[in-house]
């Protein structure tokens, strides 16, 4: 699951496939999401440029 999260699969989908709630997923795998701010900022910037 950590591989899925770090590769960008949405947490809701990872949780669903793992049979967990999103809250459990975040509690257990939060460390895998560290450093995601740079990726998130880039995605947001790209979406804004595309008018989404």
C-alpha atoms as a printed R data frame, in Angstrom:
   type eleno elety resid chain resno       x      y       z
1  ATOM     1    CA   UNK     A     1   0.000  0.000   0.000
2  ATOM     2    CA   UNK     A     2   2.850  2.379   0.674
3  ATOM     3    CA   UNK     A     3   3.998  1.900  -2.921
4  ATOM     4    CA   UNK     A     4   0.550  2.751  -4.196
5  ATOM     5    CA   UNK     A     5   0.361  5.886  -2.077
6  ATOM     6    CA   UNK     A     6   3.829  7.090  -2.976
7  ATOM     7    CA   UNK     A     7   3.114  6.531  -6.673
8  ATOM     8    CA   UNK     A     8   0.087  8.801  -6.525
9  ATOM     9    CA   UNK     A     9  -2.881  6.457  -6.219
10 ATOM    10    CA   UNK     A    10  -5.657  8.308  -4.424
11 ATOM    11    CA   UNK     A    11  -5.880  7.408  -0.730
12 ATOM    12    CA   UNK     A    12  -9.591  6.616  -1.041
13 ATOM    13    CA   UNK     A    13  -8.835  3.961  -3.657
14 ATOM    14    CA   UNK     A    14  -5.953  2.479  -1.672
15 ATOM    15    CA   UNK     A    15  -8.153  2.296   1.438
16 ATOM    16    CA   UNK     A    16 -11.001  0.677  -0.492
17 ATOM    17    CA   UNK     A    17  -8.742 -1.978  -1.987
18 ATOM    18    CA   UNK     A    18  -7.102 -2.664   1.377
19 ATOM    19    CA   UNK     A    19 -10.424 -2.926   3.190
20 ATOM    20    CA   UNK     A    20  -9.554 -0.004   5.473
21 ATOM    21    CA   UNK     A    21 -11.148  3.323   6.164
22 ATOM    22    CA   UNK     A    22  -9.267  6.369   4.937
23 ATOM    23    CA   UNK     A    23  -8.697  7.341   8.592
24 ATOM    24    CA   UNK     A    24  -6.954  4.024   9.296
25 ATOM    25    CA   UNK     A    25  -4.954  4.315   6.108
26 ATOM    26    CA   UNK     A    26  -3.709  7.791   7.050
27 ATOM    27    CA   UNK     A    27  -2.912  6.757  10.597
28 ATOM    28    CA   UNK     A    28  -0.879  3.728   9.514
29 ATOM    29    CA   UNK     A    29   0.693  5.047   6.310
30 ATOM    30    CA   UNK     A    30   1.029  8.800   6.973
31 ATOM    31    CA   UNK     A    31   4.814  8.509   6.767
32 ATOM    32    CA   UNK     A    32   4.462  7.472   3.119
33 ATOM    33    CA   UNK     A    33   2.774 10.749   2.317
34 ATOM    34    CA   UNK     A    34   5.572 12.943   3.682
35 ATOM    35    CA   UNK     A    35   7.143 15.083   1.021
36 ATOM    36    CA   UNK     A    36   4.021 15.122  -1.091
37 ATOM    37    CA   UNK     A    37   3.632 18.889  -0.853
38 ATOM    38    CA   UNK     A    38   5.936 19.497  -3.807
39 ATOM    39    CA   UNK     A    39   4.003 17.069  -5.995
40 ATOM    40    CA   UNK     A    40   0.666 18.471  -4.832
41 ATOM    41    CA   UNK     A    41   1.779 22.038  -5.532
42 ATOM    42    CA   UNK     A    42   2.909 21.087  -9.028
43 ATOM    43    CA   UNK     A    43  -0.411 19.373  -9.753
44 ATOM    44    CA   UNK     A    44  -2.391 22.351  -8.456
45 ATOM    45    CA   UNK     A    45  -0.285 24.784 -10.493
46 ATOM    46    CA   UNK     A    46  -0.770 22.693 -13.636
47 ATOM    47    CA   UNK     A    47  -4.517 22.476 -13.078
48 ATOM    48    CA   UNK     A    48  -4.727 26.249 -12.651
49 ATOM    49    CA   UNK     A    49  -2.768 26.803 -15.856
50 ATOM    50    CA   UNK     A    50  -5.130 24.439 -17.694
51 ATOM    51    CA   UNK     A    51  -8.205 26.224 -16.345
52 ATOM    52    CA   UNK     A    52  -9.450 23.216 -14.380
